[in-house]
Amino acid sequence: MKTSDNALARAAAGGDRDAFSCLIARHYDRVFGLAFRLSGRREEAEDLCQDVFAALPVKLRAFRADARFSTWMYRVVVNASHDRRRRAMVHARAAVSWGEVELARRAEAEEAAMAMDWLQRAMSELPEDLRDTMALVLDDDVTHAAAGEVLGVSEGTISWRVSEVKKRLRAMKEAEA
């Protein structure tokens, strides 16, 4: 019989390394997928996963099992993504006087032009709430209700956001044609 994620989380919070390893093995691919959809870049997603899993032993102590472990884990990833974006913005502002922002912007624009397909570019143009919503609901295991739980909004709000994203993507596609 397979041990539940909640049981593994409790054991890992108590210092059980095998339970922690099992949680990582079970959830790494989904966490990476969400991190990639949130960041749009493989390197950024890998860094985000490393940050999340490095902080996980401490964060597990706060896991109360009020929700499914996967829902809680997605919230951790979304929060970590927001933290990375805020830190990146602070660093970018600090570098203005040295001209590094312009160099970084050019390098990032070149990399993005080579690496992103149309959908990824379109997603990056969406407001953060819509982008976060789509990053979650594109995962087959995440229902609108679960995405609402992760983002702290109602299931109806998630459904509206998905509809809004579809409408915006259609408009972007038509504008490019």
Backbone as JSON Lines, residues from 0, in Angstrom:
{"i":0,"aa":"M","n":[0.84,-1.19,0.0],"ca":[0.0,0.0,0.0],"c":[0.88,1.24,0.0]}
{"i":1,"aa":"K","n":[0.54,2.18,-0.82],"ca":[1.31,3.41,-0.98],"c":[1.03,4.36,0.2]}
{"i":2,"aa":"T","n":[2.11,4.88,0.78],"ca":[1.99,5.82,1.88],"c":[1.48,7.15,1.35]}
{"i":3,"aa":"S","n":[0.53,7.75,2.06],"ca":[-0.05,9.02,1.59],"c":[0.97,10.14,1.68]}
{"i":4,"aa":"D","n":[0.76,11.17,0.85],"ca":[1.63,12.35,0.87],"c":[1.58,13.01,2.25]}
{"i":5,"aa":"N","n":[0.4,13.07,2.85],"ca":[0.28,13.71,4.16],"c":[1.09,12.97,5.22]}
{"i":6,"aa":"A","n":[1.06,11.64,5.17],"ca":[1.84,10.85,6.12],"c":[3.33,11.06,5.88]}
{"i":7,"aa":"L","n":[3.72,11.07,4.61],"ca":[5.13,11.32,4.29],"c":[5.56,12.72,4.74]}
{"i":8,"aa":"A","n":[4.68,13.7,4.56],"ca":[5.0,15.08,4.96],"c":[5.21,15.16,6.47]}
{"i":9,"aa":"R","n":[4.33,14.5,7.22],"ca":[4.49,14.51,8.69],"c":[5.8,13.84,9.09]}
{"i":10,"aa":"A","n":[6.1,12.71,8.46],"ca":[7.35,12.01,8.78],"c":[8.56,12.85,8.39]}
{"i":11,"aa":"A","n":[8.52,13.46,7.22],"ca":[9.63,14.31,6.77],"c":[9.81,15.51,7.69]}
{"i":12,"aa":"A","n":[8.7,16.07,8.16],"ca":[8.78,17.21,9.09],"c":[9.47,16.79,10.39]}
{"i":13,"aa":"G","n":[9.34,15.52,10.73],"ca":[9.99,14.99,11.91],"c":[11.43,14.55,11.68]}
{"i":14,"aa":"G","n":[11.93,14.74,10.47],"ca":[13.33,14.43,10.19],"c":[13.57,13.14,9.42]}
{"i":15,"aa":"D","n":[12.52,12.48,8.98],"ca":[12.67,11.22,8.24],"c":[13.16,11.52,6.82]}
{"i":16,"aa":"R","n":[14.43,11.23,6.55],"ca":[15.03,11.55,5.24],"c":[14.43,10.72,4.12]}
{"i":17,"aa":"D","n":[14.08,9.47,4.4],"ca":[13.49,8.62,3.37],"c":[12.12,9.17,2.95]}
{"i":18,"aa":"A","n":[11.33,9.62,3.91],"ca":[10.03,10.2,3.61],"c":[10.21,11.47,2.78]}
{"i":19,"aa":"F","n":[11.2,12.27,3.14],"ca":[11.48,13.5,2.4],"c":[11.88,13.17,0.97]}
{"i":20,"aa":"S","n":[12.76,12.19,0.79],"ca":[13.19,11.78,-0.54],"c":[12.01,11.28,-1.37]}
{"i":21,"aa":"C","n":[11.12,10.54,-0.73],"ca":[9.95,10.02,-1.43],"c":[9.05,11.16,-1.9]}
{"i":22,"aa":"L","n":[8.85,12.18,-1.04],"ca":[8.03,13.34,-1.42],"c":[8.65,14.06,-2.63]}
{"i":23,"aa":"I","n":[9.95,14.24,-2.6],"ca":[10.62,14.91,-3.72],"c":[10.45,14.09,-5.0]}
{"i":24,"aa":"A","n":[10.67,12.79,-4.89],"ca":[10.54,11.93,-6.07],"c":[9.13,11.97,-6.64]}
{"i":25,"aa":"R","n":[8.13,12.0,-5.78],"ca":[6.74,12.02,-6.23],"c":[6.36,13.34,-6.87]}
{"i":26,"aa":"H","n":[6.9,14.43,-6.36],"ca":[6.38,15.74,-6.76],"c":[7.33,16.58,-7.6]}
{"i":27,"aa":"Y","n":[8.55,16.11,-7.82],"ca":[9.51,16.97,-8.52],"c":[9.02,17.37,-9.92]}
{"i":28,"aa":"D","n":[8.54,16.42,-10.7],"ca":[8.14,16.74,-12.07],"c":[7.01,17.77,-12.11]}
{"i":29,"aa":"R","n":[6.04,17.63,-11.21],"ca":[4.93,18.59,-11.18],"c":[5.41,19.96,-10.7]}
{"i":30,"aa":"V","n":[6.27,19.96,-9.69],"ca":[6.81,21.22,-9.19],"c":[7.62,21.91,-10.29]}
{"i":31,"aa":"F","n":[8.44,21.13,-10.99],"ca":[9.23,21.71,-12.08],"c":[8.31,22.25,-13.17]}
{"i":32,"aa":"G","n":[7.28,21.49,-13.52],"ca":[6.34,21.94,-14.56],"c":[5.68,23.26,-14.19]}
{"i":33,"aa":"L","n":[5.24,23.37,-12.94],"ca":[4.63,24.62,-12.49],"c":[5.66,25.73,-12.48]}
{"i":34,"aa":"A","n":[6.85,25.46,-12.0],"ca":[7.91,26.47,-11.97],"c":[8.23,26.96,-13.38]}
{"i":35,"aa":"F","n":[8.25,26.04,-14.34],"ca":[8.53,26.43,-15.73],"c":[7.4,27.3,-16.27]}
{"i":36,"aa":"R","n":[6.16,26.91,-15.99],"ca":[5.03,27.7,-16.49],"c":[4.99,29.08,-15.84]}
{"i":37,"aa":"L","n":[5.42,29.18,-14.6],"ca":[5.46,30.48,-13.92],"c":[6.59,31.36,-14.41]}
{"i":38,"aa":"S","n":[7.73,30.77,-14.72],"ca":[8.92,31.55,-15.08],"c":[9.13,31.65,-16.59]}
{"i":39,"aa":"G","n":[8.76,30.61,-17.32],"ca":[8.95,30.61,-18.77],"c":[10.35,30.26,-19.22]}
{"i":40,"aa":"R","n":[11.23,29.95,-18.29],"ca":[12.62,29.63,-18.66],"c":[13.08,28.42,-17.86]}
{"i":41,"aa":"R","n":[13.72,27.49,-18.55],"ca":[14.18,26.25,-17.91],"c":[15.14,26.53,-16.76]}
{"i":42,"aa":"E","n":[16.13,27.41,-17.0],"ca":[17.11,27.7,-15.96],"c":[16.45,28.3,-14.72]}
{"i":43,"aa":"E","n":[15.51,29.2,-14.95],"ca":[14.79,29.84,-13.85],"c":[13.96,28.8,-13.09]}
{"i":44,"aa":"A","n":[13.32,27.89,-13.83],"ca":[12.52,26.84,-13.21],"c":[13.39,25.91,-12.37]}
{"i":45,"aa":"E","n":[14.58,25.57,-12.89],"ca":[15.5,24.72,-12.13],"c":[15.93,25.41,-10.84]}
{"i":46,"aa":"D","n":[16.26,26.7,-10.93],"ca":[16.64,27.46,-9.73],"c":[15.49,27.53,-8.74]}
{"i":47,"aa":"L","n":[14.28,27.75,-9.24],"ca":[13.12,27.84,-8.38],"c":[12.88,26.5,-7.66]}
{"i":48,"aa":"C","n":[13.0,25.4,-8.4],"ca":[12.84,24.07,-7.78],"c":[13.89,23.86,-6.69]}
{"i":49,"aa":"Q","n":[15.12,24.24,-6.98],"ca":[16.18,24.09,-5.99],"c":[15.85,24.9,-4.74]}
{"i":50,"aa":"D","n":[15.39,26.14,-4.91],"ca":[15.01,26.97,-3.76],"c":[13.89,26.33,-2.95]}
{"i":51,"aa":"V","n":[12.87,25.84,-3.67],"ca":[11.69,25.25,-3.0],"c":[12.09,24.02,-2.21]}
{"i":52,"aa":"F","n":[12.84,23.11,-2.84],"ca":[13.18,21.87,-2.16],"c":[14.22,22.08,-1.06]}
{"i":53,"aa":"A","n":[15.06,23.1,-1.19],"ca":[16.02,23.4,-0.12],"c":[15.29,23.94,1.11]}
{"i":54,"aa":"A","n":[14.22,24.7,0.91],"ca":[13.48,25.29,2.02],"c":[12.41,24.34,2.56]}
{"i":55,"aa":"L","n":[12.11,23.28,1.82],"ca":[11.01,22.39,2.19],"c":[11.12,21.75,3.57]}
{"i":56,"aa":"P","n":[12.3,21.3,4.02],"ca":[12.34,20.68,5.36],"c":[11.79,21.61,6.46]}
{"i":57,"aa":"V","n":[12.1,22.88,6.37],"ca":[11.6,23.83,7.37],"c":[10.13,24.1,7.14]}
{"i":58,"aa":"K","n":[9.73,24.28,5.89],"ca":[8.33,24.59,5.57],"c":[7.39,23.45,5.95]}
{"i":59,"aa":"L","n":[7.89,22.21,5.87],"ca":[7.04,21.07,6.2],"c":[6.55,21.1,7.64]}
{"i":60,"aa":"R","n":[7.31,21.75,8.5],"ca":[6.88,21.84,9.91],"c":[5.58,22.62,10.05]}
{"i":61,"aa":"A","n":[5.29,23.49,9.07],"ca":[4.07,24.29,9.11],"c":[2.91,23.62,8.37]}
{"i":62,"aa":"F","n":[3.15,22.5,7.71],"ca":[2.09,21.8,6.97],"c":[1.1,21.19,7.96]}
{"i":63,"aa":"R","n":[-0.18,21.6,7.83],"ca":[-1.2,21.14,8.77],"c":[-2.14,20.09,8.17]}
{"i":64,"aa":"A","n":[-1.98,19.77,6.91],"ca":[-2.83,18.79,6.23],"c":[-4.28,19.24,6.13]}
{"i":65,"aa":"D","n":[-4.52,20.57,6.16],"ca":[-5.88,21.09,5.95],"c":[-6.32,20.87,4.51]}
{"i":66,"aa":"A","n":[-5.35,20.82,3.62],"ca":[-5.61,20.6,2.19],"c":[-4.72,19.44,1.75]}
{"i":67,"aa":"R","n":[-4.89,19.02,0.5],"ca":[-4.01,17.98,-0.03],"c":[-2.58,18.51,-0.04]}
{"i":68,"aa":"F","n":[-1.64,17.62,0.14],"ca":[-0.24,18.02,0.13],"c":[0.12,18.71,-1.17]}
{"i":69,"aa":"S","n":[-0.36,18.17,-2.3],"ca":[-0.02,18.76,-3.6],"c":[-0.52,20.19,-3.7]}
{"i":70,"aa":"T","n":[-1.71,20.47,-3.17],"ca":[-2.24,21.84,-3.18],"c":[-1.35,22.75,-2.36]}
{"i":71,"aa":"W","n":[-0.96,22.29,-1.18],"ca":[-0.07,23.07,-0.31],"c":[1.27,23.3,-1.01]}
{"i":72,"aa":"M","n":[1.78,22.26,-1.66],"ca":[3.07,22.35,-2.34],"c":[3.01,23.36,-3.48]}
{"i":73,"aa":"Y","n":[1.91,23.36,-4.25],"ca":[1.76,24.33,-5.33],"c":[1.77,25.76,-4.77]}
{"i":74,"aa":"R","n":[1.15,25.96,-3.63],"ca":[1.14,27.3,-3.01],"c":[2.57,27.71,-2.65]}
{"i":75,"aa":"V","n":[3.36,26.77,-2.13],"ca":[4.76,27.05,-1.8],"c":[5.51,27.49,-3.06]}
{"i":76,"aa":"V","n":[5.27,26.79,-4.18],"ca":[5.96,27.12,-5.43],"c":[5.53,28.5,-5.94]}
{"i":77,"aa":"V","n":[4.24,28.77,-5.92],"ca":[3.74,30.08,-6.38],"c":[4.35,31.19,-5.52]}
{"i":78,"aa":"N","n":[4.36,31.01,-4.2],"ca":[4.94,32.03,-3.32],"c":[6.44,32.21,-3.6]}
{"i":79,"aa":"A","n":[7.14,31.11,-3.79],"ca":[8.58,31.21,-4.08],"c":[8.82,31.92,-5.41]}
{"i":80,"aa":"S","n":[7.96,31.68,-6.37],"ca":[8.07,32.36,-7.67],"c":[7.88,33.87,-7.5]}
{"i":81,"aa":"H","n":[6.87,34.23,-6.73],"ca":[6.63,35.66,-6.48],"c":[7.83,36.28,-5.76]}
{"i":82,"aa":"D","n":[8.39,35.57,-4.79],"ca":[9.56,36.08,-4.06],"c":[10.74,36.29,-5.01]}
{"i":83,"aa":"R","n":[10.97,35.34,-5.91],"ca":[12.08,35.47,-6.87],"c":[11.87,36.67,-7.79]}
{"i":84,"aa":"R","n":[10.62,36.88,-8.24],"ca":[10.34,38.04,-9.1],"c":[10.6,39.34,-8.35]}
{"i":85,"aa":"R","n":[10.15,39.4,-7.1],"ca":[10.37,40.63,-6.3],"c":[11.87,40.88,-6.11]}
{"i":86,"aa":"R","n":[12.61,39.82,-5.78],"ca":[14.06,39.97,-5.6],"c":[14.72,40.42,-6.9]}
{"i":87,"aa":"A","n":[14.29,39.86,-8.01],"ca":[14.86,40.24,-9.3],"c":[14.58,41.71,-9.6]}
{"i":88,"aa":"M","n":[13.4,42.17,-9.26],"ca":[13.06,43.58,-9.49],"c":[13.9,44.49,-8.61]}
{"i":89,"aa":"V","n":[14.13,44.1,-7.37],"ca":[14.95,44.9,-6.47],"c":[16.38,44.98,-7.0]}
{"i":90,"aa":"H","n":[16.91,43.84,-7.44],"ca":[18.26,43.83,-8.01],"c":[18.34,44.68,-9.27]}
{"i":91,"aa":"A","n":[17.32,44.6,-10.1],"ca":[17.32,45.38,-11.34],"c":[17.31,46.87,-11.04]}
{"i":92,"aa":"R","n":[16.51,47.28,-10.06],"ca":[16.47,48.71,-9.71],"c":[17.81,49.17,-9.16]}
{"i":93,"aa":"A","n":[18.47,48.32,-8.39],"ca":[19.75,48.69,-7.79],"c":[20.84,48.85,-8.85]}
{"i":94,"aa":"A","n":[20.7,48.17,-9.96],"ca":[21.74,48.2,-10.99],"c":[21.57,49.32,-12.01]}
{"i":95,"aa":"V","n":[20.5,50.1,-11.88],"ca":[20.21,51.13,-12.89],"c":[21.4,52.04,-13.14]}
{"i":96,"aa":"S","n":[22.04,52.52,-12.09],"ca":[23.11,53.49,-12.27],"c":[24.32,52.89,-12.97]}
{"i":97,"aa":"W","n":[24.45,51.61,-13.03],"ca":[25.6,50.96,-13.64],"c":[25.31,50.48,-15.05]}
{"i":98,"aa":"G","n":[24.11,50.67,-15.51],"ca":[23.77,50.26,-16.87],"c":[23.57,48.77,-17.04]}
{"i":99,"aa":"E","n":[23.62,48.01,-15.95],"ca":[23.47,46.56,-16.05],"c":[22.06,46.16,-16.46]}
{"i":100,"aa":"V","n":[21.08,46.98,-16.11],"ca":[19.71,46.65,-16.45],"c":[19.55,46.57,-17.96]}
{"i":101,"aa":"E","n":[20.12,47.52,-18.66],"ca":[20.0,47.53,-20.13],"c":[20.69,46.3,-20.73]}
{"i":102,"aa":"L","n":[21.87,45.97,-20.23],"ca":[22.57,44.78,-20.73],"c":[21.77,43.52,-20.44]}
{"i":103,"aa":"A","n":[21.25,43.42,-19.23],"ca":[20.45,42.25,-18.85],"c":[19.18,42.18,-19.69]}
{"i":104,"aa":"R","n":[18.56,43.34,-19.93],"ca":[17.32,43.38,-20.71],"c":[17.59,42.88,-22.14]}
{"i":105,"aa":"R","n":[18.67,43.33,-22.73],"ca":[19.0,42.9,-24.09],"c":[19.29,41.39,-24.15]}
{"i":106,"aa":"A","n":[20.06,40.91,-23.19],"ca":[20.39,39.48,-23.16],"c":[19.12,38.65,-22.95]}
{"i":107,"aa":"E","n":[18.26,39.1,-22.06],"ca":[17.02,38.38,-21.79],"c":[16.1,38.41,-23.01]}
{"i":108,"aa":"A","n":[16.02,39.55,-23.67],"ca":[15.17,39.66,-24.86],"c":[15.66,38.72,-25.95]}
{"i":109,"aa":"E","n":[16.98,38.65,-26.14],"ca":[17.54,37.77,-27.15],"c":[17.26,36.31,-26.81]}
{"i":110,"aa":"E","n":[17.48,35.96,-25.56],"ca":[17.24,34.58,-25.11],"c":[15.76,34.22,-25.25]}
{"i":111,"aa":"A","n":[14.89,35.13,-24.86],"ca":[13.45,34.88,-24.95],"c":[13.01,34.7,-26.39]}
{"i":112,"aa":"A","n":[13.55,35.52,-27.28],"ca":[13.18,35.42,-28.69],"c":[13.58,34.07,-29.27]}
{"i":113,"aa":"M","n":[14.69,33.53,-28.82],"ca":[15.15,32.24,-29.34],"c":[14.44,31.07,-28.66]}
{"i":114,"aa":"A","n":[14.11,31.19,-27.39],"ca":[13.68,30.05,-26.6],"c":[12.17,29.87,-26.48]}
{"i":115,"aa":"M","n":[11.38,30.93,-26.64],"ca":[9.95,30.83,-26.34],"c":[9.11,30.65,-27.59]}
{"i":116,"aa":"D","n":[8.11,29.83,-27.48],"ca":[7.15,29.69,-28.57],"c":[6.02,30.7,-28.36]}
{"i":117,"aa":"W","n":[5.05,30.72,-29.27],"ca":[4.02,31.74,-29.21],"c":[3.23,31.72,-27.9]}
{"i":118,"aa":"L","n":[2.87,30.56,-27.44],"ca":[2.05,30.48,-26.23],"c":[2.8,30.99,-25.02]}
{"i":119,"aa":"Q","n":[4.06,30.64,-24.91],"ca":[4.85,31.1,-23.77],"c":[4.98,32.62,-23.79]}
{"i":120,"aa":"R","n":[5.18,33.2,-24.97],"ca":[5.26,34.66,-25.09],"c":[3.94,35.28,-24.68]}
{"i":121,"aa":"A","n":[2.85,34.71,-25.18],"ca":[1.53,35.24,-24.86],"c":[1.25,35.15,-23.36]}
{"i":122,"aa":"M","n":[1.62,34.03,-22.74],"ca":[1.4,33.88,-21.3],"c":[2.19,34.92,-20.52]}
{"i":123,"aa":"S","n":[3.4,35.25,-20.98],"ca":[4.22,36.22,-20.26],"c":[3.63,37.62,-20.31]}
{"i":124,"aa":"E","n":[2.76,37.87,-21.27],"ca":[2.11,39.17,-21.39],"c":[0.87,39.28,-20.51]}
{"i":125,"aa":"L","n":[0.41,38.18,-19.97],"ca":[-0.78,38.2,-19.12],"c":[-0.47,38.79,-17.74]}
{"i":126,"aa":"P","n":[-1.46,39.39,-17.1],"ca":[-1.25,39.85,-15.72],"c":[-0.92,38.66,-14.81]}
{"i":127,"aa":"E","n":[-0.24,38.94,-13.73],"ca":[0.25,37.88,-12.83],"c":[-0.86,36.94,-12.38]}
{"i":128,"aa":"D","n":[-2.03,37.47,-12.02],"ca":[-3.1,36.59,-11.52],"c":[-3.57,35.61,-12.59]}
{"i":129,"aa":"L","n":[-3.65,36.07,-13.84],"ca":[-4.06,35.17,-14.93],"c":[-2.96,34.17,-15.25]}
{"i":130,"aa":"R","n":[-1.72,34.63,-15.24],"ca":[-0.59,33.75,-15.53],"c":[-0.49,32.65,-14.46]}
{"i":131,"aa":"D","n":[-0.6,33.04,-13.19],"ca":[-0.54,32.05,-12.1],"c":[-1.68,31.04,-12.23]}
{"i":132,"aa":"T","n":[-2.86,31.53,-12.55],"ca":[-4.02,30.65,-12.7],"c":[-3.77,29.63,-13.8]}
{"i":133,"aa":"M","n":[-3.29,30.09,-14.97],"ca":[-3.07,29.17,-16.08],"c":[-1.94,28.2,-15.78]}
{"i":134,"aa":"A","n":[-0.91,28.66,-15.1],"ca":[0.19,27.76,-14.76],"c":[-0.33,26.61,-13.92]}
{"i":135,"aa":"L","n":[-1.29,26.87,-13.05],"ca":[-1.85,25.81,-12.23],"c":[-2.82,24.92,-13.0]}
{"i":136,"aa":"V","n":[-3.77,25.51,-13.72],"ca":[-4.81,24.68,-14.34],"c":[-4.3,23.91,-15.55]}
{"i":137,"aa":"L","n":[-3.14,24.29,-16.09],"ca":[-2.57,23.5,-17.18],"c":[-2.04,22.16,-16.7]}
{"i":138,"aa":"D","n":[-1.89,21.99,-15.39],"ca":[-1.49,20.72,-14.81],"c":[-2.75,19.84,-14.73]}
{"i":139,"aa":"D","n":[-2.7,18.65,-15.3],"ca":[-3.87,17.78,-15.36],"c":[-4.45,17.45,-13.99]}
{"i":140,"aa":"D","n":[-3.63,17.47,-12.95],"ca":[-4.09,17.09,-11.61],"c":[-4.77,18.23,-10.85]}
{"i":141,"aa":"V","n":[-4.71,19.44,-11.37],"ca":[-5.23,20.59,-10.63],"c":[-6.58,21.01,-11.18]}
{"i":142,"aa":"T","n":[-7.61,20.84,-10.36],"ca":[-8.95,21.27,-10.73],"c":[-9.08,22.77,-10.49]}
{"i":143,"aa":"H","n":[-10.16,23.33,-10.99],"ca":[-10.41,24.75,-10.72],"c":[-10.56,24.99,-9.22]}
{"i":144,"aa":"A","n":[-11.19,24.06,-8.53],"ca":[-11.36,24.19,-7.09],"c":[-9.99,24.18,-6.38]}
{"i":145,"aa":"A","n":[-9.11,23.27,-6.79],"ca":[-7.78,23.2,-6.17],"c":[-6.97,24.44,-6.49]}
{"i":146,"aa":"A","n":[-7.06,24.93,-7.73],"ca":[-6.34,26.16,-8.1],"c":[-6.85,27.33,-7.27]}
{"i":147,"aa":"G","n":[-8.16,27.37,-7.05],"ca":[-8.73,28.42,-6.21],"c":[-8.2,28.36,-4.79]}
{"i":148,"aa":"E","n":[-8.05,27.14,-4.3],"ca":[-7.5,26.95,-2.95],"c":[-6.06,27.46,-2.87]}
{"i":149,"aa":"V","n":[-5.26,27.11,-3.87],"ca":[-3.86,27.52,-3.9],"c":[-3.74,29.03,-3.95]}
{"i":150,"aa":"L","n":[-4.56,29.67,-4.79],"ca":[-4.46,31.11,-5.01],"c":[-5.33,31.93,-4.07]}
{"i":151,"aa":"G","n":[-6.13,31.26,-3.26],"ca":[-6.95,31.97,-2.27],"c":[-8.15,32.69,-2.89]}
{"i":152,"aa":"V","n":[-8.71,32.13,-3.97],"ca":[-9.9,32.71,-4.6],"c":[-10.91,31.59,-4.82]}
{"i":153,"aa":"S","n":[-12.13,31.98,-5.24],"ca":[-13.18,30.97,-5.44],"c":[-12.97,30.2,-6.74]}
{"i":154,"aa":"E","n":[-13.61,29.05,-6.8],"ca":[-13.56,28.24,-8.02],"c":[-14.14,29.02,-9.19]}
{"i":155,"aa":"G","n":[-15.2,29.8,-8.94],"ca":[-15.8,30.63,-9.99],"c":[-14.82,31.65,-10.53]}
{"i":156,"aa":"T","n":[-14.0,32.23,-9.64],"ca":[-12.99,33.19,-10.09],"c":[-11.98,32.52,-10.99]}
{"i":157,"aa":"I","n":[-11.58,31.3,-10.65],"ca":[-10.65,30.55,-11.49],"c":[-11.27,30.31,-12.86]}
{"i":158,"aa":"S","n":[-12.53,29.9,-12.9],"ca":[-13.21,29.65,-14.18],"c":[-13.27,30.93,-15.01]}
{"i":159,"aa":"W","n":[-13.57,32.06,-14.36],"ca":[-13.6,33.34,-15.07],"c":[-12.22,33.67,-15.63]}
{"i":160,"aa":"R","n":[-11.18,33.47,-14.81],"ca":[-9.82,33.78,-15.27],"c":[-9.44,32.93,-16.48]}
{"i":161,"aa":"V","n":[-9.8,31.65,-16.47],"ca":[-9.5,30.78,-17.61],"c":[-10.21,31.3,-18.85]}
{"i":162,"aa":"S","n":[-11.46,31.68,-18.71],"ca":[-12.22,32.24,-19.82],"c":[-11.57,33.54,-20.32]}
{"i":163,"aa":"E","n":[-11.14,34.38,-19.4],"ca":[-10.5,35.65,-19.75],"c":[-9.19,35.4,-20.5]}
{"i":164,"aa":"V","n":[-8.41,34.42,-20.06],"ca":[-7.15,34.11,-20.74],"c":[-7.44,33.65,-22.17]}
{"i":165,"aa":"K","n":[-8.44,32.79,-22.35],"ca":[-8.78,32.32,-23.69],"c":[-9.15,33.5,-24.59]}
{"i":166,"aa":"K","n":[-9.94,34.41,-24.05],"ca":[-10.35,35.58,-24.81],"c":[-9.14,36.44,-25.19]}
{"i":167,"aa":"R","n":[-8.23,36.65,-24.24],"ca":[-7.05,37.47,-24.51],"c":[-6.11,36.79,-25.51]}
{"i":168,"aa":"L","n":[-5.95,35.48,-25.4],"ca":[-5.09,34.77,-26.33],"c":[-5.64,34.84,-27.75]}
{"i":169,"aa":"R","n":[-6.98,34.7,-27.89],"ca":[-7.59,34.84,-29.21],"c":[-7.32,36.23,-29.78]}
{"i":170,"aa":"A","n":[-7.48,37.25,-28.94],"ca":[-7.26,38.63,-29.39],"c":[-5.79,38.84,-29.79]}
{"i":171,"aa":"M","n":[-4.86,38.28,-29.02],"ca":[-3.43,38.39,-29.37],"c":[-3.15,37.72,-30.7]}
{"i":172,"aa":"K","n":[-3.72,36.56,-30.9],"ca":[-3.5,35.81,-32.15],"c":[-4.05,36.6,-33.34]}
{"i":173,"aa":"E","n":[-5.26,37.15,-33.19],"ca":[-5.87,37.94,-34.26],"c":[-5.05,39.2,-34.54]}
{"i":174,"aa":"A","n":[-4.49,39.82,-33.5],"ca":[-3.7,41.03,-33.7],"c":[-2.4,40.75,-34.46]}
{"i":175,"aa":"E","n":[-1.86,39.55,-34.3],"ca":[-0.64,39.17,-35.0],"c":[-0.89,38.79,-36.45]}
{"i":176,"aa":"A","n":[-2.12,38.39,-36.75],"ca":[-2.44,37.9,-38.11],"c":[-2.47,39.03,-39.13]}
